[in-house]
Amino acid sequence: MATAATPEESGTGGDGAQFTMRLWRGDETGGRFTDYVLPAQDGEVVLDVVHRVQATAAPDLACRWNCKAGKCGSCSAEINGIPALMCMTRMDALPPGAVTVAPLRTFPILRDLVTDVSYNYEVAKRIPPFSPRPKTADEREAGGYRMQQIDIERSQEFRKCIECFLCQDVCHVIRDHEENKTSYAGPRFFIRVAELEMHPLDDNDRRELLRREHGIGMCNITKCCTEVCPEHIKITDNAIIPLKERVVDASYDPLAWLGRKIRRRTKRSPAEAAATSPATGPAAVQPGIEVHGIPGPGPGDGDRTGAGPRPDGASPDGPGPGTLSPGTRSTVGAASGPESGPGLGTSQAGPEPPAG
């Protein structure tokens, strides 16, 4: 029987062995890590242990999961401080000692291990969709476009993305600077733009949109996003760096400028590039809550442990409702509140930038 206990380190395998699972319990007002001591079982992943805790000691524990096969991206969390999928992290691969599981720090906490990742869906609305060029006479006669596999291999890598948002969570541009969410798309959406820009049939030009509104210049290519990607997409090398090169060529290459003058062509402005997007304006609006990720310990507050200091000042004792994204399986016990909670508000369209 799993019981809440004080921290104690023990093995994670063998007959009669026990281990400590340290889980974040709380909501948007604050919370604390709670330790659960359980008997070790062979072949488990972190998500299995979380389910065992739910079935025994903490039936009101909230977590988000779906496929348990590493393909839906729902069970993202920070395991021992490293963003990872709970369903793909084996217990026997973790170092000895207590295993700490915390919600994604970059996004607002809803309850326990569940965070509000709707910021990413707001950004997705601002990515111009695929815009194929007109068919040639031969293609119209053949009834469709003609492409070779070699033409699309480069962009196919980016379609492996499962939208776990681990790359968004680890990116320090928004992880440590909440204010950047209104002007920074993040690694997941840079590979989405790269997939479209590198497609041989797409005829949109998103380079000025990347530079002016999606903040690609703020990325300093530390490759943190590549390191945590469960699909092993080379986000930095194959997407972000080539996009930066295209943006620089379009904005600062004198030969490209001269070629546009001679041919009387102009770069497509952000407004023109985003004309077919479902939404325009800033990529996000500041949420109305103060705690994003695990809050740091306040003065004299011994049980609010955190992954880093956060300027919240909110009370750690107030209970709050839990809200989960539609279409995602949730495991929330009877103590859950109603399906309501703080959202990101309504995006406001910003002023149109001048044409480039």
Helices and strands as residue ranges (DSSP letters): E 3-5, E 18-27, E 30-39, H 46-55, E 63-64, E 76-79, E 82-85, G 86-88, G 91-93, E 99-102, E 109-111, E 114-115, H 118-124, H 137-142, H 149-156, G 157-160, H 166-170, H 172-175, G 178-182, H 187-197, H 207-212, G 216-218, H 224-228, H 235-235, I 236-240, H 241-252, H 254-263, H 270-273, E 330-331
